[in-house]
Amino acid sequence: MRCVRIIVVSRREAICQEGEARVRTSLFYLPSVGSKKEMEEGMVGLRPELYQQMLKELSEQAKLADEAGYDSISFTEHHFHVEGFEMSNNPILLDLFVGMQTKNIRVGQLGIVLPANNPIRVAEDIAMLDHMTGGRACAGFARGYQRRWVDIMAQQTHGIHGASPHQHDEIDAANRAAFEECFTIIKKCWTEDLLSYQGKYWNVPPGETPWDVDFTNKYGAGIENGVVKQVGVVPKPLQKPHPEIFQPFASSERSVRWCAAEGATAVLPPLHPKLEERLIDAYQEVSGKPRGQGIGILRDIVIADSDEEALQLWTDSGRYCSEQWFAPFHFGEGMLDPDTGEDNFAHENYLDMGYALVGTVDTVCRQMEALTKRLPVNWIFGWAYNGLLPHDKMMQTLELYATKVMPKFG
Protein backbone atom coordinates (compact mmCIF):
# COMPACT_ATOMS: atom_id res chain seq x y z
CA MET A 1 0.00 0.00 0.00
CA ARG A 2 1.36 3.39 -0.95
CA CYS A 3 1.72 5.98 1.78
CA VAL A 4 -0.79 8.73 1.06
CA ARG A 5 -0.35 12.27 2.40
CA ILE A 6 -3.30 14.57 1.93
CA ILE A 7 -3.76 18.18 2.93
CA VAL A 8 -7.38 18.52 4.04
CA VAL A 9 -9.38 21.67 3.42
CA SER A 10 -12.62 21.76 5.39
CA ARG A 11 -15.92 22.16 3.55
CA ARG A 12 -16.46 25.54 5.24
CA GLU A 13 -13.01 26.73 4.12
CA ALA A 14 -13.66 25.50 0.58
CA ILE A 15 -16.98 27.33 0.47
CA CYS A 16 -15.49 30.54 1.83
CA GLN A 17 -12.49 30.70 -0.50
CA GLU A 18 -14.41 32.56 -3.18
CA GLY A 19 -17.57 33.42 -1.27
CA GLU A 20 -19.61 30.52 -2.59
CA ALA A 21 -19.43 26.78 -3.15
CA ARG A 22 -18.31 25.63 -6.57
CA VAL A 23 -18.32 21.88 -7.21
CA ARG A 24 -19.06 19.32 -4.52
CA THR A 25 -17.77 15.82 -5.29
CA SER A 26 -19.28 12.63 -3.93
CA LEU A 27 -18.55 8.98 -4.59
CA PHE A 28 -21.11 6.55 -5.96
CA TYR A 29 -20.41 2.84 -5.43
CA LEU A 30 -22.32 0.05 -7.08
CA PRO A 31 -20.41 -1.82 -5.39
CA SER A 32 -19.16 -4.88 -7.27
CA VAL A 33 -17.14 -7.96 -6.38
CA GLY A 34 -14.43 -9.56 -8.45
CA SER A 35 -12.26 -8.38 -11.31
CA LYS A 36 -13.35 -8.53 -14.94
CA LYS A 37 -11.59 -11.89 -15.28
CA GLU A 38 -13.24 -13.28 -12.16
CA MET A 39 -16.68 -12.06 -13.26
CA GLU A 40 -16.27 -13.79 -16.60
CA GLU A 41 -15.57 -17.06 -14.81
CA GLY A 42 -19.23 -16.93 -13.78
CA MET A 43 -21.35 -16.83 -10.60
CA VAL A 44 -18.80 -14.62 -8.84
CA GLY A 45 -21.42 -13.32 -6.42
CA LEU A 46 -21.43 -16.71 -4.67
CA ARG A 47 -17.83 -16.31 -3.51
CA PRO A 48 -17.76 -14.99 0.08
CA GLU A 49 -14.01 -14.36 0.01
CA LEU A 50 -14.51 -11.80 -2.74
CA TYR A 51 -17.25 -10.06 -0.77
CA GLN A 52 -14.84 -9.88 2.17
CA GLN A 53 -12.19 -8.41 -0.14
CA MET A 54 -14.71 -5.84 -1.35
CA LEU A 55 -15.48 -4.74 2.22
CA LYS A 56 -11.78 -4.47 3.10
CA GLU A 57 -11.00 -2.36 0.03
CA LEU A 58 -14.13 -0.25 0.49
CA SER A 59 -13.06 0.49 4.06
CA GLU A 60 -9.65 1.75 2.93
CA GLN A 61 -11.13 3.80 0.09
CA ALA A 62 -13.76 5.37 2.35
CA LYS A 63 -11.16 6.37 4.94
CA LEU A 64 -9.05 8.00 2.24
CA ALA A 65 -12.11 9.81 0.85
CA ASP A 66 -12.99 11.00 4.35
CA GLU A 67 -9.51 12.45 4.91
CA ALA A 68 -9.45 13.95 1.43
CA GLY A 69 -12.63 15.99 1.84
CA TYR A 70 -15.07 14.22 -0.46
CA ASP A 71 -18.59 15.29 0.41
CA SER A 72 -20.34 11.93 0.65
CA ILE A 73 -20.38 8.29 -0.35
CA SER A 74 -23.49 6.47 -1.55
CA PHE A 75 -24.56 2.95 -2.50
CA THR A 76 -27.21 1.40 -4.73
CA GLU A 77 -29.95 -1.05 -3.78
CA HIS A 78 -30.11 -4.23 -5.84
CA HIS A 79 -30.78 -7.91 -5.17
CA PHE A 80 -29.95 -11.35 -6.65
CA HIS A 81 -26.84 -10.11 -8.51
CA VAL A 82 -24.96 -13.36 -8.68
CA GLU A 83 -23.09 -11.88 -11.67
CA GLY A 84 -21.08 -9.69 -9.27
CA PHE A 85 -22.26 -6.20 -10.30
CA GLU A 86 -24.04 -3.99 -7.75
CA MET A 87 -23.90 -6.32 -4.74
CA SER A 88 -25.54 -3.73 -2.55
CA ASN A 89 -28.75 -5.25 -1.25
CA ASN A 90 -28.81 -3.04 1.85
CA PRO A 91 -27.25 0.39 1.24
CA ILE A 92 -28.08 1.62 4.75
CA LEU A 93 -26.02 -1.18 6.29
CA LEU A 94 -23.13 -0.23 4.00
CA ASP A 95 -23.65 3.40 5.06
CA LEU A 96 -23.32 2.39 8.68
CA PHE A 97 -20.25 0.24 7.90
CA VAL A 98 -18.56 3.29 6.38
CA GLY A 99 -19.95 5.78 8.88
CA MET A 100 -18.52 3.92 11.87
CA GLN A 101 -15.02 4.12 10.35
CA THR A 102 -15.04 7.77 9.27
CA LYS A 103 -15.46 11.21 10.83
CA ASN A 104 -16.70 13.74 8.29
CA ILE A 105 -17.88 12.16 5.06
CA ARG A 106 -21.65 11.88 4.69
CA VAL A 107 -23.22 8.51 3.88
CA GLY A 108 -26.26 7.83 1.76
CA GLN A 109 -28.06 5.83 -0.90
CA LEU A 110 -28.52 6.27 -4.64
CA GLY A 111 -30.93 4.97 -3.95
CA ILE A 112 -33.36 2.95 -1.89
CA VAL A 113 -36.03 1.62 -4.27
CA LEU A 114 -39.20 2.87 -2.62
CA PRO A 115 -41.83 0.79 -4.49
CA ALA A 116 -40.10 -2.35 -3.17
CA ASN A 117 -39.84 -1.19 0.45
CA ASN A 118 -41.96 -0.35 3.46
CA PRO A 119 -41.74 3.46 3.64
CA ILE A 120 -42.09 3.58 7.42
CA ARG A 121 -39.17 1.21 7.89
CA VAL A 122 -37.11 3.26 5.43
CA ALA A 123 -37.86 6.42 7.41
CA GLU A 124 -36.93 4.70 10.67
CA ASP A 125 -33.70 3.21 9.32
CA ILE A 126 -32.41 6.47 7.82
CA ALA A 127 -33.28 8.35 11.01
CA MET A 128 -31.33 5.77 13.03
CA LEU A 129 -28.42 6.07 10.60
CA ASP A 130 -28.51 9.85 11.00
CA HIS A 131 -28.21 9.56 14.78
CA MET A 132 -25.54 6.85 14.68
CA THR A 133 -23.34 8.94 12.35
CA GLY A 134 -23.83 12.20 14.20
CA GLY A 135 -26.00 13.82 11.53
CA ARG A 136 -24.05 12.61 8.48
CA ALA A 137 -26.84 10.72 6.71
CA CYS A 138 -28.24 11.73 3.36
CA ALA A 139 -31.21 10.06 1.72
CA GLY A 140 -31.49 8.86 -1.85
CA PHE A 141 -34.62 7.33 -3.33
CA ALA A 142 -35.12 5.52 -6.65
CA ARG A 143 -38.05 4.02 -8.51
CA GLY A 144 -36.50 0.68 -9.51
CA TYR A 145 -35.85 -0.48 -13.07
CA GLN A 146 -34.60 -4.08 -12.79
CA ARG A 147 -37.63 -6.34 -13.05
CA ARG A 148 -35.84 -9.51 -11.95
CA TRP A 149 -35.74 -8.27 -8.39
CA VAL A 150 -38.25 -5.39 -8.21
CA ASP A 151 -41.12 -7.65 -9.31
CA ILE A 152 -40.25 -10.14 -6.56
CA MET A 153 -39.43 -7.74 -3.73
CA ALA A 154 -42.34 -5.38 -4.50
CA GLN A 155 -45.02 -8.03 -3.99
CA GLN A 156 -45.60 -6.41 -0.60
CA THR A 157 -46.70 -3.20 -2.36
CA HIS A 158 -49.47 -4.77 -4.42
CA GLY A 159 -47.52 -6.02 -7.40
CA ILE A 160 -45.54 -2.98 -8.51
CA HIS A 161 -43.03 -3.79 -11.27
CA GLY A 162 -39.68 -2.38 -12.32
CA ALA A 163 -39.81 0.37 -14.98
CA SER A 164 -36.88 0.85 -17.34
CA PRO A 165 -35.45 4.31 -18.06
CA HIS A 166 -37.41 6.07 -20.84
CA GLN A 167 -40.32 3.62 -20.38
CA HIS A 168 -43.73 5.32 -20.44
CA ASP A 169 -46.66 2.95 -19.99
CA GLU A 170 -49.01 1.58 -17.31
CA ILE A 171 -46.18 -0.22 -15.51
CA ASP A 172 -44.20 3.01 -15.39
CA ALA A 173 -47.22 4.99 -14.16
CA ALA A 174 -47.94 2.55 -11.33
CA ASN A 175 -44.29 2.47 -10.34
CA ARG A 176 -44.15 6.28 -10.21
CA ALA A 177 -47.39 6.49 -8.20
CA ALA A 178 -46.07 4.00 -5.62
CA PHE A 179 -42.75 5.85 -5.43
CA GLU A 180 -44.39 9.22 -4.82
CA GLU A 181 -46.78 7.80 -2.21
CA CYS A 182 -43.90 6.17 -0.33
CA PHE A 183 -41.94 9.41 -0.44
CA THR A 184 -44.88 11.37 0.99
CA ILE A 185 -45.15 8.92 3.88
CA ILE A 186 -41.42 9.10 4.61
CA LYS A 187 -41.45 12.90 4.83
CA LYS A 188 -44.47 12.76 7.14
CA CYS A 189 -42.65 10.22 9.33
CA TRP A 190 -39.72 12.61 9.65
CA THR A 191 -41.57 15.89 10.12
CA GLU A 192 -44.87 15.11 11.90
CA ASP A 193 -45.20 13.98 15.51
CA LEU A 194 -48.00 11.57 14.65
CA LEU A 195 -48.70 9.86 11.33
CA SER A 196 -51.96 8.94 9.70
CA TYR A 197 -52.26 8.36 5.97
CA GLN A 198 -54.84 6.94 3.59
CA GLY A 199 -53.58 6.23 0.09
CA LYS A 200 -53.75 3.80 -2.80
CA TYR A 201 -50.95 1.53 -1.61
CA TRP A 202 -50.62 2.27 2.10
CA ASN A 203 -53.09 2.99 4.90
CA VAL A 204 -51.95 4.06 8.36
CA PRO A 205 -53.68 2.68 10.35
CA PRO A 206 -54.94 -0.10 8.06
CA GLY A 207 -58.31 -0.34 9.76
CA GLU A 208 -59.89 -0.75 13.21
CA THR A 209 -56.74 -1.77 15.09
CA PRO A 210 -57.38 -2.17 18.85
CA TRP A 211 -54.87 -0.82 21.40
CA ASP A 212 -56.00 -0.66 25.01
CA VAL A 213 -52.75 0.02 26.88
CA ASP A 214 -53.10 2.33 29.86
CA PHE A 215 -49.49 3.54 29.62
CA THR A 216 -50.18 4.77 26.08
CA ASN A 217 -53.36 6.49 27.22
CA LYS A 218 -51.38 8.32 29.91
CA TYR A 219 -48.07 9.03 28.22
CA GLY A 220 -48.47 8.38 24.49
CA ALA A 221 -50.91 9.51 21.83
CA GLY A 222 -52.81 8.44 18.75
CA ILE A 223 -55.47 6.31 20.48
CA GLU A 224 -59.18 7.12 20.54
CA ASN A 225 -61.63 4.89 22.41
CA GLY A 226 -59.18 2.00 22.40
CA VAL A 227 -58.55 2.18 18.64
CA VAL A 228 -55.36 3.25 16.83
CA LYS A 229 -55.92 6.47 14.88
CA GLN A 230 -52.30 7.66 14.53
CA VAL A 231 -48.80 6.35 15.22
CA GLY A 232 -45.62 8.14 16.24
CA VAL A 233 -42.71 7.11 14.01
CA VAL A 234 -39.48 7.38 16.03
CA PRO A 235 -36.71 8.32 16.18
CA LYS A 236 -36.93 11.52 14.18
CA PRO A 237 -33.76 12.38 12.19
CA LEU A 238 -31.02 14.29 13.97
CA GLN A 239 -30.84 16.74 11.04
CA LYS A 240 -33.79 19.10 10.80
CA PRO A 241 -36.15 18.89 9.12
CA HIS A 242 -34.53 15.79 7.61
CA PRO A 243 -31.38 14.66 5.75
CA GLU A 244 -30.66 16.05 2.30
CA ILE A 245 -32.55 14.15 -0.41
CA PHE A 246 -31.36 12.88 -3.81
CA GLN A 247 -32.89 10.99 -6.73
CA PRO A 248 -30.42 9.12 -8.94
CA PHE A 249 -30.67 8.48 -12.69
CA ALA A 250 -33.21 11.25 -13.19
CA SER A 251 -33.54 11.47 -16.96
CA SER A 252 -37.12 12.56 -17.66
CA GLU A 253 -38.56 16.04 -17.35
CA ARG A 254 -41.33 14.73 -15.10
CA SER A 255 -38.81 13.25 -12.65
CA VAL A 256 -36.71 16.41 -12.61
CA ARG A 257 -39.75 18.62 -12.06
CA TRP A 258 -40.82 16.35 -9.19
CA CYS A 259 -37.36 16.69 -7.63
CA ALA A 260 -37.50 20.47 -7.94
CA ALA A 261 -40.94 20.63 -6.31
CA GLU A 262 -39.81 18.40 -3.43
CA GLY A 263 -36.44 20.08 -2.87
CA ALA A 264 -34.51 16.95 -3.87
CA THR A 265 -31.27 17.00 -5.86
CA ALA A 266 -31.79 15.35 -9.25
CA VAL A 267 -28.72 13.29 -10.20
CA LEU A 268 -28.46 13.02 -14.00
CA PRO A 269 -26.63 10.20 -15.79
CA PRO A 270 -24.72 11.13 -18.97
CA LEU A 271 -27.34 12.53 -21.36
CA HIS A 272 -27.45 14.21 -24.77
CA PRO A 273 -26.42 17.88 -24.42
CA LYS A 274 -29.89 19.05 -25.52
CA LEU A 275 -31.57 16.91 -22.88
CA GLU A 276 -29.17 18.04 -20.16
CA GLU A 277 -29.99 21.67 -20.91
CA ARG A 278 -33.74 21.05 -20.92
CA LEU A 279 -33.69 19.21 -17.61
CA ILE A 280 -31.58 21.89 -15.95
CA ASP A 281 -33.96 24.56 -17.26
CA ALA A 282 -36.98 22.57 -16.03
CA TYR A 283 -35.53 22.27 -12.53
CA GLN A 284 -34.86 26.00 -12.39
CA GLU A 285 -38.35 26.82 -13.66
CA VAL A 286 -40.01 24.83 -10.85
CA SER A 287 -37.59 25.58 -8.02
CA GLY A 288 -36.85 29.22 -8.73
CA LYS A 289 -33.24 28.58 -7.70
CA PRO A 290 -30.20 29.79 -9.66
CA ARG A 291 -29.61 27.66 -12.74
CA GLY A 292 -27.83 24.42 -11.90
CA GLN A 293 -28.62 24.38 -8.20
CA GLY A 294 -30.32 21.14 -7.25
CA ILE A 295 -28.70 19.26 -10.15
CA GLY A 296 -25.99 16.63 -9.82
CA ILE A 297 -24.28 14.66 -12.58
CA LEU A 298 -22.84 11.16 -12.60
CA ARG A 299 -19.38 10.79 -14.14
CA ASP A 300 -16.80 8.02 -14.34
CA ILE A 301 -13.49 9.13 -12.81
CA VAL A 302 -10.21 7.34 -13.57
CA ILE A 303 -6.87 9.12 -13.16
CA ALA A 304 -3.55 7.45 -13.97
CA ASP A 305 0.04 8.34 -14.86
CA SER A 306 -0.70 8.42 -18.59
CA ASP A 307 -3.77 8.93 -20.73
CA GLU A 308 -3.21 5.51 -22.31
CA GLU A 309 -3.16 3.74 -18.94
CA ALA A 310 -6.25 5.62 -17.72
CA LEU A 311 -8.14 4.80 -20.92
CA GLN A 312 -7.33 1.10 -20.59
CA LEU A 313 -8.36 1.07 -16.92
CA TRP A 314 -11.63 2.81 -17.82
CA THR A 315 -12.24 0.41 -20.72
CA ASP A 316 -12.00 -2.52 -18.31
CA SER A 317 -14.13 -0.90 -15.59
CA GLY A 318 -16.61 1.90 -16.29
CA ARG A 319 -16.97 1.29 -20.00
CA TYR A 320 -17.11 -2.48 -19.53
CA CYS A 321 -19.84 -2.14 -16.89
CA SER A 322 -21.81 0.26 -19.07
CA GLU A 323 -21.69 -1.96 -22.16
CA GLN A 324 -22.22 -5.30 -20.42
CA TRP A 325 -24.61 -4.39 -17.60
CA PHE A 326 -26.36 -1.04 -18.11
CA ALA A 327 -26.91 -1.12 -21.89
CA PRO A 328 -29.61 -3.85 -21.74
CA PHE A 329 -31.67 -1.53 -19.52
CA HIS A 330 -31.71 1.18 -22.23
CA PHE A 331 -29.63 3.78 -20.41
CA GLY A 332 -27.97 4.56 -23.73
CA GLU A 333 -31.22 6.04 -25.04
CA GLY A 334 -30.45 9.13 -22.97
CA MET A 335 -27.69 9.94 -25.46
CA LEU A 336 -30.12 10.05 -28.41
CA ASP A 337 -31.21 13.40 -29.79
CA PRO A 338 -34.42 14.22 -27.85
CA ASP A 339 -35.94 15.96 -30.91
CA THR A 340 -35.20 13.43 -33.62
CA GLY A 341 -34.40 10.21 -31.75
CA GLU A 342 -31.25 9.96 -33.83
CA ASP A 343 -27.86 8.85 -32.57
CA ASN A 344 -26.19 12.01 -33.82
CA PHE A 345 -24.07 12.80 -30.79
CA ALA A 346 -20.36 13.07 -31.56
CA HIS A 347 -19.14 10.11 -29.53
CA GLU A 348 -15.52 10.85 -30.38
CA ASN A 349 -15.91 13.98 -28.22
CA TYR A 350 -17.31 12.03 -25.26
CA LEU A 351 -14.20 12.46 -23.12
CA ASP A 352 -13.29 15.92 -24.38
CA MET A 353 -16.72 17.21 -23.32
CA GLY A 354 -16.37 15.75 -19.84
CA TYR A 355 -18.87 12.92 -20.13
CA ALA A 356 -16.25 10.82 -18.37
CA LEU A 357 -13.23 12.12 -16.48
CA VAL A 358 -10.47 9.84 -17.69
CA GLY A 359 -6.77 10.53 -18.14
CA THR A 360 -3.85 12.15 -16.37
CA VAL A 361 -4.41 14.94 -13.89
CA ASP A 362 -3.89 17.52 -16.66
CA THR A 363 -6.32 15.76 -18.98
CA VAL A 364 -9.00 15.42 -16.30
CA CYS A 365 -8.62 19.11 -15.41
CA ARG A 366 -9.20 20.00 -19.07
CA GLN A 367 -12.25 17.73 -19.18
CA MET A 368 -13.56 19.33 -15.97
CA GLU A 369 -13.00 22.80 -17.42
CA ALA A 370 -14.96 21.89 -20.56
CA LEU A 371 -17.72 20.37 -18.43
CA THR A 372 -18.07 23.33 -16.08
CA LYS A 373 -18.08 25.78 -18.99
CA ARG A 374 -20.84 23.81 -20.71
CA LEU A 375 -23.02 23.10 -17.67
CA PRO A 376 -23.66 24.89 -14.35
CA VAL A 377 -22.25 22.02 -12.29
CA ASN A 378 -22.69 22.05 -8.51
CA TRP A 379 -22.50 18.33 -7.79
CA ILE A 380 -20.37 15.59 -9.33
CA PHE A 381 -21.03 12.00 -8.29
CA GLY A 382 -17.97 9.99 -9.23
CA TRP A 383 -18.76 6.42 -10.23
CA ALA A 384 -16.41 4.20 -8.23
CA TYR A 385 -15.96 0.91 -10.06
CA ASN A 386 -14.36 -1.03 -7.24
CA GLY A 387 -13.35 -4.55 -8.14
CA LEU A 388 -13.25 -3.81 -11.86
CA LEU A 389 -10.81 -0.98 -11.17
CA PRO A 390 -7.89 -2.47 -9.15
CA HIS A 391 -7.73 -1.26 -5.57
CA ASP A 392 -4.37 0.50 -5.91
CA LYS A 393 -5.60 2.34 -9.03
CA MET A 394 -8.79 3.34 -7.22
CA MET A 395 -6.75 4.72 -4.32
CA GLN A 396 -4.55 6.63 -6.76
CA THR A 397 -7.60 8.07 -8.51
CA LEU A 398 -9.17 9.18 -5.21
CA GLU A 399 -5.93 10.78 -4.03
CA LEU A 400 -5.12 12.61 -7.28
CA TYR A 401 -8.63 13.88 -7.81
CA ALA A 402 -8.72 15.23 -4.24
CA THR A 403 -5.31 16.85 -4.26
CA LYS A 404 -4.95 17.99 -7.89
CA VAL A 405 -8.45 18.42 -9.32
CA MET A 406 -10.81 19.36 -6.48
CA PRO A 407 -8.73 22.40 -5.39
CA LYS A 408 -9.19 23.94 -8.86
CA PHE A 409 -12.94 23.35 -9.03
CA GLY A 410 -14.03 23.56 -5.40
Secondary structure as the mmCIF struct_conf table of DSSP 4:
data_model
#
loop_
_struct_conf.conf_type_id
_struct_conf.id
_struct_conf.beg_label_comp_id
_struct_conf.beg_label_asym_id
_struct_conf.beg_label_seq_id
_struct_conf.end_label_comp_id
_struct_conf.end_label_asym_id
_struct_conf.end_label_seq_id
HELX_RH_AL_P HELX_RH_AL_P1 ARG A 11 CYS A 16
BEND BEND1 GLN A 17 GLU A 20
STRN STRN1 ARG A 24 TYR A 29
BEND BEND2 GLY A 34 GLY A 34
HELX_RH_AL_P HELX_RH_AL_P2 LYS A 36 MET A 39
TURN_TY1_P TURN_TY1_P1 GLU A 40 GLU A 41
BEND BEND3 GLY A 42 GLY A 42
HELX_RH_3T_P HELX_RH_3T_P1 VAL A 44 LEU A 46
HELX_RH_AL_P HELX_RH_AL_P3 PRO A 48 ALA A 68
TURN_TY1_P TURN_TY1_P2 GLY A 69 GLY A 69
STRN STRN2 SER A 72 PHE A 75
TURN_TY1_P TURN_TY1_P3 VAL A 82 GLU A 83
BEND BEND4 GLY A 84 GLY A 84
TURN_TY1_P TURN_TY1_P4 PHE A 85 GLU A 86
BEND BEND5 ASN A 89 ASN A 89
HELX_RH_AL_P HELX_RH_AL_P4 PRO A 91 GLY A 99
TURN_TY1_P TURN_TY1_P5 MET A 100 GLN A 101
BEND BEND6 LYS A 103 ASN A 104
STRN STRN3 ARG A 106 GLN A 109
BEND BEND7 LEU A 110 LEU A 110
STRN STRN4 ILE A 112 VAL A 113
HELX_RH_3T_P HELX_RH_3T_P2 LEU A 114 ALA A 116
BEND BEND8 ASN A 117 ASN A 117
HELX_RH_AL_P HELX_RH_AL_P5 PRO A 119 MET A 132
TURN_TY1_P TURN_TY1_P6 THR A 133 GLY A 134
BEND BEND9 GLY A 135 GLY A 135
STRN STRN5 ALA A 137 ALA A 137
STRN STRN6 ALA A 139 ALA A 142
HELX_RH_AL_P HELX_RH_AL_P6 ARG A 147 MET A 153
HELX_RH_3T_P HELX_RH_3T_P3 ALA A 154 THR A 157
TURN_TY1_P TURN_TY1_P7 HIS A 158 HIS A 158
BEND BEND10 GLY A 159 GLY A 159
TURN_TY1_P TURN_TY1_P8 PRO A 165 HIS A 166
BEND BEND11 ASP A 169 ASP A 169
HELX_RH_AL_P HELX_RH_AL_P7 GLU A 170 THR A 191
BEND BEND12 ASP A 193 LEU A 194
STRN STRN7 LEU A 195 LEU A 195
STRN STRN8 TYR A 197 GLN A 198
BEND BEND13 LYS A 200 TYR A 201
STRN STRN9 ASN A 203 VAL A 204
BEND BEND14 PRO A 205 PRO A 205
BEND BEND15 GLY A 207 GLY A 207
STRN STRN10 PRO A 210 PRO A 210
HELX_RH_AL_P HELX_RH_AL_P8 ASP A 214 TYR A 219
STRN STRN11 ILE A 223 GLU A 224
TURN_TY1_P TURN_TY1_P9 ASN A 225 GLY A 226
STRN STRN12 VAL A 227 VAL A 228
STRN STRN13 VAL A 231 VAL A 231
BEND BEND16 PRO A 235 PRO A 235
HELX_LH_PP_P HELX_LH_PP_P1 LYS A 236 PRO A 237
BEND BEND17 LEU A 238 PRO A 241
STRN STRN14 ILE A 245 GLN A 247
TURN_TY1_P TURN_TY1_P10 PRO A 248 PHE A 249
BEND BEND18 SER A 252 SER A 252
HELX_RH_AL_P HELX_RH_AL_P9 GLU A 253 GLU A 262
TURN_TY1_P TURN_TY1_P11 GLY A 263 GLY A 263
HELX_LH_PP_P HELX_LH_PP_P2 ALA A 264 ALA A 264
STRN STRN15 THR A 265 LEU A 268
HELX_LH_PP_P HELX_LH_PP_P3 PRO A 269 PRO A 269
BEND BEND19 PRO A 270 PRO A 270
HELX_RH_AL_P HELX_RH_AL_P10 PRO A 273 SER A 287
HELX_LH_PP_P HELX_LH_PP_P4 LYS A 289 PRO A 290
TURN_TY1_P TURN_TY1_P12 ARG A 291 GLY A 294
STRN STRN16 ILE A 295 ILE A 303
BEND BEND20 ASP A 305 SER A 306
HELX_RH_AL_P HELX_RH_AL_P11 ASP A 307 THR A 315
TURN_TY1_P TURN_TY1_P13 ASP A 316 SER A 317
HELX_RH_AL_P HELX_RH_AL_P12 GLY A 318 CYS A 321
HELX_RH_PI_P HELX_RH_PI_P1 SER A 322 PHE A 326
HELX_RH_3T_P HELX_RH_3T_P4 ALA A 327 PHE A 329
TURN_TY1_P TURN_TY1_P14 HIS A 330 HIS A 330
HELX_RH_3T_P HELX_RH_3T_P5 PHE A 331 MET A 335
BEND BEND21 LEU A 336 LEU A 336
TURN_TY1_P TURN_TY1_P15 PRO A 338 THR A 340
BEND BEND22 PHE A 345 PHE A 345
HELX_RH_3T_P HELX_RH_3T_P6 HIS A 347 ASN A 349
TURN_TY1_P TURN_TY1_P16 TYR A 350 GLY A 354
BEND BEND23 TYR A 355 ALA A 356
STRN STRN17 LEU A 357 GLY A 359
BEND BEND24 THR A 360 THR A 360
HELX_RH_AL_P HELX_RH_AL_P13 VAL A 361 ARG A 374
BEND BEND25 LEU A 375 LEU A 375
STRN STRN18 TRP A 379 ALA A 384
STRN STRN19 ASN A 386 ASN A 386
TURN_TY1_P TURN_TY1_P17 GLY A 387 LEU A 388
STRN STRN20 LEU A 389 LEU A 389
HELX_RH_AL_P HELX_RH_AL_P14 HIS A 391 LEU A 400
HELX_RH_PI_P HELX_RH_PI_P2 TYR A 401 VAL A 405
HELX_RH_AL_P HELX_RH_AL_P15 MET A 406 PHE A 409
#
